[in-house]
Amino acid sequence: MNLSKKYLKMITTASIAATICLTAAAPNVLAVTQPEADTPLAKENLEKLSVQGVEKLSNGVKLDLGTNEAYIRLFDKDLVKVSVLKKGEKEFESRGIAKKESEWKTPKFKANASSDTYTLKTEELTVEIKLKPFGVRFLDKEGNVINEDYVNQDKTSGYENGKPYVFKKTDDNEDFYGFGEQSGLEFNKRGDSIGMWNTDAYAYNKDTKYVYTSIPFFIGLKDKKAYGIFFDNTHRSYYEMATESDDYYYFYANGGKLTYYFAYGPEISDVVDRYTDLTGKMEAPPEWSLGLHQSKWEYKADEIVNVAKTYREKQIPLDTMHFDIDYMDGFRVFTWNEQYKQALKQLKSMPGFHAIAINDPAVKQDENYRMYQEGTKNDYWAKNADGTTFIGPVWPGDSAFPDFSKQEVRDWWANNHDTLFNEGIDGIWNDMNEPAVFIDTPEMHHTMPLDSYFGTEDNKIMHTEYHNLYGHDEADATHQAFKIHKPGTRPFVLTRDMYAGTQRWAALWTGDSESNWEHLQMSIPMISNIGLSGVSFVGTDIGGFAKRPDAELFARWMEVGAFYPFSRIHYDSDAKSEIKQGQEPWTFGPEVEKISKKYIELRYQLLPYLYNEFREATDSGKPVHQPLVYQFQDDEKTNDISDQYMFGDSMMLAPVITKGQTSRTVYLPQGVNWTDYWTGEEYDGGQTLTVDAPLGHLPIFVKKDSIIPNREVQQYTGEKPLTNLVLDTYLDKNASYTFYEDDGATEDYKQGEYNETSFDVERKGNKITFKQKQEVKNFKESKLEQYTLKLNNAEKPSRIQAGNSKYQEVGSLAETQGKTNSFFYDAEEKDLYVSIPADEKKEVQIR
């Protein structure tokens, strides 16, 4: 269904003074979760702009608006940049832009003028500019209006007391998605009042307006056609998405220039692809980062080693242990506590373990500390309004904050990572980079004062402008550290804060969640919208960070979290929790341990599928965790579904996210048929089912005509070479898949060192055929020897052959392993397994 209007969210978070207890045992912060009050847009003071002159440009048009001027530039046939500036100002391009204006090839277009409009037309899009009053309308090639400015008393866009704003027309059939990281239980953001100002929102809830990350990009879906708007403004910004009327929405910022990009689909996937063309695609992650991660704030050094050993003893797969701030010497960045350094050596001596170290931006004010000495000597710190170094308390006590806006500071920060890498650290986890400061007063709201600044004296960047970019530039510096110290190795950077474009350097987790059912439920729409905002590598702390889950909640969260793109169990210090409960899978008893192991093993079994999904994300920006509307936007029933999602292209998950629930309804989108992953039962799309879902059972449905590549379970990625790729096939008529393989560790894939093999399985009358074709063969280290074609719900064949070579029937699945040109039929499950040589060039026919 479509939402006509939601009520405004009321933010009632009280301001609480932060209590800082800087003891080694129990640092504690009661973080104020919200900044100062919103700055409203005074609608009685909006500008009334009209076009007084037109100048054609090589890629668009320049418009004289009197005191203002506008630029409408065509970056591509479906991508337009709109700028409204004060006369003589330069156009704006933030650090979030990866592909600059000069790098786009201007599309062919026609320009036409009339008495009341000026029109730019490409093969996909028409931009119609109304002259009096000034307004912009976008139409598709058939002439249908996609999006247009809302004219209210001749006022559409401009500046109100320095605040850039745009009003857009809408109706109650339009839905909105994206906006990066937002709280709330609903996926569809129509009717929401949204704010963006990176905030250390410890234990936030569904009504918290400001959380950690600001990505000012959203998608509109109207009449089954999608468009995207990227409001490229780094100041604190606001989005009133039909909160006041079903007729319009608007967005504005506290300062900066009025710049936005308009991308047309019509598919949601087209919009995300184009947006990530503009702001950058993610790089291929190291394969180990796709395994399970385990973490806790205040693990003792020996606990890190013992937890890792216990995972191996219990044969629960795990790749990575995280080192929180306890590993540092007095919370000084780029230092080590000797006990944790020895723990890291022990961890790395065990097969298959990787290690990630946290890093905070704050540098302790300590005259005997090298980092503070160097930063002070070279003028590397953020400044107070009077030009002195800003000093504020964080975990190490009073600290200075690096000015990451300067390239030399980013270089310095990157160079210092040898302290971590030389000891065996594999990945970096950037925390506290809002930046968080433990002061909460009417002038400071858990961050630097708004009149502090970055940059140089002759080119100041005020904190009001730079705040949302701070974590973005730190991620850039951290990513660069890998290029310096680990050249050729794929970086892994995890960050708490982002701006648009940070996805090209880092993965994201959704900050300090709380161990409750609301947060488990909220994780699904949050990750869905973050994925639609260009960030595919994202996850939520499994089990919740603050407080502690009970056994039921942890088990249900494990069922979901095993399928987060970034899958990590992470929890808060025991000192801050009334219940001293661990969050390792075995700490809740045998039943929860068994459930956890089941779904962790399933993740590892599906790693070839997951790795290929990430490969596609690097090509097109496609999310790994997909809301149903991403694939099924022609089915309006998917527009508002917040508790189901696609794990990759083929698997739909419908988790239980309510305490005590043992069954649930599941909607099967229309246009395809579906198979129950666990039972093999088949269903037509376009219907709602009620399914049993006792504790330990996650309803999963697979699209028919899908191939899901998988492998045997490993205890860690790379434990065993991939010799047998299982092609789990749900055949209706024709199923195809292109399998990608590279070394999973280096950047050699950028030089073309990878393999791509296409598979095609087709039902032709009374036979099924299998064909493979090596599309690219540049990865010489591949160990693939066989494909096991698994046909679900199949009949027993009378014969199987490839050319003149007949396949031999064997008595068990195990007998097909390592024995190609054989097959096994499981009569009880009605599944057929065919073992095919990896170099088979002939068509395999199954009759």
N, C-alpha and C positions, 0 to 999 in steps of 0.2 A: 504494500500500500504506500501511498504518498502522504507525507506529513503536511498539513496545511499550515500549522504554526505551533511552535513550542513556547512555553513560558520562558522568560528570561531567567537565567540562573542567578541566584542571589548568593553572593559571596559573603560568608559570615565569619571567615577566619579571623580570630582575634589576634592582635599584636601582643606578642609575649617577649619580654626581654630575654636575650640569650644568656644562659648560664654557662660559663666556661670553666671546666675543671681540668686543668692541664696536668693530670697525673698519668703516669705510665699505665696504671691499672684501668682507669675508667674515664677517658675523655667523654664529655657529655655536652650536647648542644641541643637546646630547645629552639629549633630554627623557626623564625618567622617565615611563613610560607608565601607571603605576598608582598609586592612592592607598594609604594604609595598609591593613593587613590587614582583611579583612571582620570585622564583629562578628557572631558566631554567635547564633542564637536558642537559649536554654537551655530545651529542651523540658520539663525536669523542673520548671521554674518557671512554667509556663503557668497562667493564671487559670481558675477554675472558676466560671462565671457562670450564674445562674438568674434568671428573671423573678419579681419579688416584687410588682409592681404594674403596672397598665396604665392609660394615659390616652389616650383617643381625641383626635386632632388633626384640624384641618380638612383636612389633606392627608396624614394617615397616623396614626402612633401613637407615643407616648412610653412607654418601658419602664423601670421601676425595676429595676436590677440590683444593688441593695445599695450597694456602694462606687462603682459605675458607673451610668450610664444610657445608654439607646440611643434613637435616633430613626430611624424608618423613614418616609421621606417619598416620596409619589408625585408626581413632577414631570410625568409624562404616563402614558398608558396602557401604555407600554412602557419607562419610565425611572424608576428608583427610586434614592434616596439612602439609604445606610446609614451611621450614625454611632454609634460607641461611645465615650463620653467619661467622664472622671472627674466625679463628682457636682458639678453647678453650673457646669461649663465650658460655654462657648458653642460652638455648632457651627462648623465650619471651612469656609471657602470660599477657595481659593487665587486668586492673580492669573491663573491659567490659565483660570478660568471666565469666559466671555463673557456668558452668559445666566444672570443671578442667579436665586435661588429665587423672589423676588417677581415675576419676569417670566414665570413659567410659569403656565399656566392649569390648575388642579387637575382631573384627569379625574374622571368619575363613578366611584365605587367603593363597594363594600360591605364592611363590617367585621363579622366574626363571631368569637365567642369560644367556646372549649370548655375542658374541664378541663386539657388539655395543649397546646393550640395557640391562637394568635390569627391570624386570616386577613384579609388585604386583597385585594380582587379587583376588577380593572378588566376591560374587555372583551377585553383581550389577555393579561393576566398575573395570576397569583395569587402573592401573597407569603405564605408559610406560616411563622409564627414559632413555633418550639418553645420552650416555657416552661422546662422542666427536663430537661436543661441548655439554656441559651439557644443557639439556632441558627436560621438563616434558610434557607429553601428557596424556589426560584422554579419555577413550573410554567406551562406554556402553557395556552391556553383549553380544550384537550382533556384537561388533567390530566396531561400528560407532564412529568416532571421535567427541567428545563433545566439547573439548577445548584443545588447545595446545600452547606452547610457540612459539613465532615468532623468527626465526633464521635469524639474519641480520649480515652478516660477522662473523658468529660463536659467536654472542653475544645475549643472551636471558634474563638473569637476573643477578643481582649482586649489586655492589655499584659503584657510580660515585662520587668521592670526598665526601664520607660519606653519600651519598643519596642512599637509597635502591630503586631498580626499578625492574619492570617485564614488558617484552613485550609479547603480546599475538596476535596470528593470528586471523584474522576475514575476513569476506567478506560482500558484501553489502546486504546479506540476513539475517544478524544478527542484532538484536535490543537489546537495553539496558534500564534497569529500576532500580529504587531504588535510591541509593546515598543519602538517608535521605532527608533532607530539602534543596531543590534547587529552585532557581527562574526560570522563563521562562514560556512560554505559551504552550510548547509542553511536552507531557507526555513521549514520547520516547526520550531518551538522546543520541542516536547515533548522532555523529557529534558535540557533545558539549565538550567544555573545562571546566572542573569542578575543583573547589578548595574547600578545607575544612580547615577552621580556624574560630572558633566561633567568630562572629563579631556583635557588636551592630549596626545593619544596619537600623537605623531609616528611615522610608519612602523609603525602597528599591524599586527597579523596576524590570521589567522582565530581564534586562541585568546585574543586580548586581551579581557579581560572588560569594562573600562571605556573607553568612547570619548567622543565629544564631547557627545552630546545625550542628555537624559533625558526620555522621554515615558512615564509609568507607566500605559500603557493597553495592553490585550491583548484578543484575540478568541479565544474557545473555539468549536470546531466539533465537535459530537457528534450522531450520528444525523442528519446532514445539516442540522442546525439550528444557528444561530450566536447567540452572545451576546457582549457586551463588558463588561469591568470596567475602570474608571478609578480607580486608587488615588491619590486626590488628596492626595499627601504629597510635600513638596518636599525632605525630608531624603534622605540616601543610603538607597536602598531595594534590596531583594533579592527575587528570584523563583525559587523552587525548583519547577520545572515537571515534577513526577513524576520528580525525580532520585533520590529515596530509595525510592519505592514507586510501583507503577502505580495504587495506590488513592487517593492524595491529592497535591495540590500546595499550596503556601502562599506567601504574600508577607508581608513585614514591612519596617519602616524603623527607622533608628537613633533616631528621636525623632518628635515631632509627634503629631497626633491620628489616630485610626482613622476614616477617612472614605473611602468608595468609592461609586461610582455603578455601577448595573447596568442595561445596556441590552439588550433582547431584539430579535432580528431578525424572523423567522427567517433572512432573507437577510443575508449579510455586508454587502451594500450598505446595508441598513436600519440595521445597527449603526453603520457609519461615518457615515452621515447623521445619526443621533441623537447620536453622540459629538461631531460637529462643530456640531450645533445647540447643544450645551452649551459647547464650548470655542471656537467661532467658525469661520466659513468663511473661506477665503482670498479676497482681493479679486482682481478681474480684473487680470492683469498687463499692462503695456504690450507691444504686439506686438513691438517691437524686442527685448525680453528673451527672446523665443522663438527668435531667430536664434542663430547660432553666436557664442561668445565666445572670445577668445584672450588668454592671460595667461602671465606668467612672473615669478617673483621675481628681481629684479635685471636686468630689461630696462634697458638704458641709454636715455636720452631719445630719441636718434636711432633706436634699434632699434624703439621703439614705432611711430614714423612709418614706418620702412622696412618693417616687417612688414605694417603696414596697406596700404601701397602695393603690396607684393608680392601680397597676396591679390587686390587689384583687377587687377593686371597679369596674373595667372594665371587670372582669372575664377573664383575659388573664393569662394562667397558667405561674407560675414562682416558682422556688425552691430556688434560691440562689442570694444574693447580695454580691458584692465584695467590700472590703475596700482597696483602694489604699494607697499610702504612706502618705496621709494627716492624717491618724489616729494616726501616731506616734508623739512623742514629739520632734519636730525639726528634723524629719527624723532619729531619733535614733532607731535602731532596738530593738525589745523587750521592747518597751515603749508604753504608751498610752497618747493621748490627751484626756482629760476628756470628752469633748463634744462628741467625737466619741465613747467613752466607754458607754456613756449614750444612744447614738443612737443604739449601738449594743444591749443593754438591751431592748430597745423599739422594735427593729426588732425581737428579739427572743421571745418577749411576744406575737407576732402575730402567729397564727397557720401556721405551715408548712415551715417557713423560715429557711434556713441555711445561714451561713456566712463564707466567705473566706477572709483571710488577706494576703496582700502582704508581702514579706520579701526580703530584699536585703542583700548581703553578707557584704557590707562595714560597718565598725563600726567607728563611729565618734571619731576623736582624741580629747578627752575631759577628762582631768585629774579627773573630778568630776563625770564621767559616769562609772557606775559599769562594763558594758561590756568591756569598754576600759581598765579599771584597771585590771580586771581579765585576759584578753588576754595578756596584757603587762607583768604582773607578771609571767605568766606561759609560756611565749615564744610561743604564739599561732599564730603569724603573719607571712605572707609572707615576704621575705627578699630582700633587694637590693643586688647587686653583692658584696658589701663590708661587708655584714652581718648585716647591720642596718635594722630596720623595714622599709618596703616600705610604704610610705604615699602618697596618691593621692586623688584629689578632686572628689567627687560624690555628690549626693543630700544633704547629711548633711554637706558638706564642706570637709576639709581634713580628710581622713579616713585611717584606717588600714584594712587589708584584711585577714580573717582567713585562715590558712593553712589546708585546708580540706584533704590533703594527710595524715595527722596524725590521727590515730584512736582517740586519746585523745581529739583532737579538734572537731572531729565529735560528740563524746560523749557529750562534753561541749555544743556544738551548739544544739544538740537534747534536752538536759536537760533544756535549757532556754525557750523552747516553752510553759512551763506552764504559762508564762505571757500572752500568747494568748489563750490557751485552757481554762484556769480558768475563763476567761471572756465570754466564749461561742463560740469561733471560732471553726469551724468544719473542715476547710481545709486550706492548706497553698499554697501560690502562690509565687514561687521563680523567681525573676526578676533580671536583671543586672548581671547575673552570667556568663558572657563570660570569665573573669570578665571585666566589663566596667569601664573605668577611663576617666574623662573629661580632658584629655591632648592629643593634636594632634600636634606632632612635627615630624621632620625626624627620631627621635629616638623612639618615642612612638606614636602608632597609635590607640588611644582610648582604650588602655589596658595597662597592666604593661610592663615595658621594657623587652626585650627578655633575658637579662642577669640576671633578678631577679630569685629567686629560692624558692623552697619549701623543705620540709623534714628537715633533720638534717645536721649538718656540715660534718659528716662522711658519709652521704648518701643523697647528694643533688639531687633534681629533678628539672631540669631547667624549667623555664617558657615555653621554646620552646617545651618541652615534655609534660608538665602538663596542659597547657592552655586549650586544648580541653576536659580535664577530670575535670576541676574545677566545672562546673555545675553538672556533674555526681556524684561527691563525695558529693556535697552539697545536692543533691536529696537523696542520701543514708542517710545522717544525718537527714534530715527532715522526711523521712519515719520512721527512728528509733524513732523519737520524739513521733510518735503515739503509738509505742510499749511500750514506757515508761509511757506516760501520759494518753493514751486512750486504754489500753490493751483490745484486743478482738474486738475493733471497726475497721472497714475497713478504712485505710488511704486514704485521697485524697490529692495528691501533684500535683501541676501544675508547670511546669518549662519552661523557655525560651530557655534553653541550654541543650544539650544532647551529649553523646557519645554512641556508640553501647552498648546495655545492660541497658541503663537508663530506658527503658520501664518497667523493673521489679519494679520500685519505683514510676514512675511519668507519668502523662499525659503531652502533649505538645501543645502549641499554636504557631503559626507561626510568632510571634513577631509583630513589629510595622508596620503594613500594612498601605496603604493609601486609602482614600475613592475615588476610581476611578474604571472604568469598567475593566481596565487592571488587577487590583488586584482581583476583583471578578472572572474574567476568570482564573487567575493564581492559585486561591485557589484550583481548581479541580485537575490539574496535580500535584500540590505540595502535597496535602493530599493523592493522589493516590500513589505517590512514597514514601512518608513517611510511609504509611501503608504497602507497600511492603518491607520496611526496618525494620519491626518488631514492629512498633509503631502504635497500633490500636486506641488508645485514643488520638485524635488530632483534632484540629479545627483552624479556622481563625476568627479574630474579625469580627463579623457580622456588615456590614456597613462600615468597614474600621476604622482604629485607627486615623491616622493623617488626618487633614482637615475634611471636612464634606460631606456626600452624599446628593444628591437631593432626592426628593420623589420617583422617578422612580428607581433610583439605590438602595435605601434602600429596596424598595418593592421586587425587583428582588433578592437582597442579602438575604432577609428574606426567600424567597422561597427556596433558596439553603441552607442557614445556619441552618434552622430548621432541616436539615438532616445531618449536620456535626456530627461526633461522639461526639466531645466536642462542645457544642452549647452555645456561649456566645456573647452577644452584649457588646462591649467595645469601648470606644472612648476617645479622647485626651482632654486635658484641653481647656476650652474656651479661655484662655489667649493666646493660640498658634494658634487659628483659626480665620480667618477673618470673617467667618460666624458663628454666635452664634446659632447654631441649635442643639437641643438635638437629641439623638438617642434612645429614647424610642419609642415604636411602635405608640403611639398616637400623637407624636409631628409633624407628617407629614400630619395630617388631617384624616378625617373619612375613605377615601378609603384605604389608606395605613394601617391604624389601622385594618381595616376589613381583608385585605390580610394577615397581620402579624398574627392576631388571628387565621385565618383559618389554617395556616401551623404550628403554635405553637401547636394548639389543635391536629392537625394530629400527631405531634411528640408524644404528651402525649397519644393519642389513641394507638399508635404503641409501647408503652413502653415494653409490654411483648415480642414483636418481637425483639426490640432493646436490651433488657436485655439478651435475649437468644443468640443474636449475640455476645455480649461481653463475655458471658460464653464460647462460642466456641473459642473466641480469647485467653482466658486463657488456653485453652487446646492445641491449635494448632498454635497460633500466627497469625491466619487468620485475615486479616484486616476487619473492619466493612464497611468502604468505600472502595469499590473494583473497580479498573479499569476493563474495560470489558475483557481485555486479561487474567485477573486472572482466570475467569471461562471459557473463550472461546478461549483458546490459539490455538485450531485447526482451528479457523476461522481467517485467516491472516488479514481480514479487520478490526479486532479489535486492531491490534498492535499499531496503531498510533492515536486512538481516544482519544482526550484530553478533550472533553466537554460533555461526557456522563459517567455514572458510575453506579455501583450496590450499592444500599443501603441494605447491607446484601445480603443474598443468592438469594432473590426472586424479589426484586423491582429495576427496572432500571429507573434512573432519567435522563432527557435530558433538563436541564434548559436553559433559555434565559440569555445570558451573554453579549449582545450587546445592546447599547443604541438605543431605538426606535424600536427594532425588535418585531414583533408580530406574526411571524411564524418561523419555523425552520425545517431542515431536521433531521431525526432520523434514525439511523441504528439499525435494529433488528438482533442481531447475529443469525447465522444459528445453526441448531441442535435442536432447541426448538421452540415452538409456543408461541405467546405473546398475552396478553389482555390489552387493554387500561384501566387503573385503573379507570378513570372517566366515560367512556361511556360504558364499557363492550364489545366494538368491538374487534373481534379477528383477529389475523394476523399470517401468516406463517413467520418463521424466515428466515434470509438471504436476506432481502430486505430493501430498504431505503424509508422512507415515508416523506412527507412534512405535518407537522401538524400545526394547529392554536395554537398560544400561546400568547393571549392578556395578558396585565398586570394583574396579579393575577392568571394566569394559569400556572402551572408547569407540563409539559408532564411527565407522569409516566406510565410505562408498567410493567406488571407482567408476569413472566414465567408461562406457563401452567404447571399443576401438582405441584402447590405450595400451601402450607397452611401458612397463615400469622396470627399468634395469635395477638389479640388486645383486648381492653377493653373500658369501658366508659371513657370519658375525665374527668380528675381530675384537680383541680387548683394547686395541688402540689403532688408529689409522696407520697403515703401513706395516702392521705386524706381519702380514702375509702378502705376497704379490697377488695381483688380480689375474688369475689364470682361467677362471670360469665365470663368465658373466651370465646371470640368469635374466632372461627376458620374459617377465611375468606379463602375459598377454590376455587381454579381455576383449575377445574378438566378436564383433557383430558382422561387419562386412569387410572393412579394410582398416588395418592399424599400421601406422608408420612411426618411426623414431630415428633421430640422428644422435648417435652416441659419440661423445667427445671424451678424449683421454689425453692427459699430459702427465708430467712428473709430479704435479701437485705441490711443488715446493719452490721452484725457481721461477724466474721471469723469462725463461727460454721460450715460453709460449708466445711472447711478444715478437719473437723472431720466426714464428711459424712452426715451432717444434711441438706439434700435436698431431693426433689422429682424429679423423671424423669418419664414422661408418654409418651408413643409412641402412635401416632394416625395414622391410615391407612384408606384412603378413596379410594375405587376402583369401577370402572365401570365394571359390569359383565352383558353383554347382555342388558336386559331391566330393570336392577336394579342397584342401587348404594348401596354399603355397607360401614358402618363405624364401625371400631373396635378400641378399646383403650386397652392399657396394662400398668399397673403400673410396670415400670422397677425397680425403687428405691422408697422406701416410708419411709424416715427417718425424714421428716420435718413435725412435728406434729402440727405446728401452721397454716397450710394451711386452708384457709377459702373457698376454691373452692366448690361450690355446683352444678354448672351446666356448660355444654359446649353448646354454641350456634353454631351449624354447619351451616355456610352460604355457600350455593352452588350458585355460579354466573352462569348466563346464563343457568338456569335449567328449566326443564319442570315441570308443576304442577303434583305432585304425586297422584296416586289413593289411595295409603295407605302407611303408615309407621309403622313398628313394630319392637320390640326387643323381641324375643321369642314369648310368648303368649300375650305380652303387646302391645296393639295398641295405637298409638299416636293420639291425638285429634287435629283437625284443629281449629285454633282460627282466629279472624278477624283482628288482628293487631300484629305488632312486639312487641309492649309494653306488650301485653297479654302473650307473651312467657317468659317474664322476671320473674323469681321466680316460674314459672310454668313449671316443667319438663314434659316429655312425651307429648309434644305438638309441633305443627308446624304452620308456617304462610307462605303463598306464596304471594309474591308481583308480581302481574300479569303485572304491568306497567314496572317494572325494570327486570322482569324475574329472580328474586332471591328467593331462598328457604331458610327459617330459621327453623332449627330443634333444639328444646331444649332438651338436653340429660342429664340425671343425671350424676354427676361427678363419681359416683360409679357404673355406668352401666357396667356390666360384659358380657352381651350378645351382639352379633352382631346386629347392627341396620340396617334394610333393608328398602330401599326406592324404591318403585316400581311406 
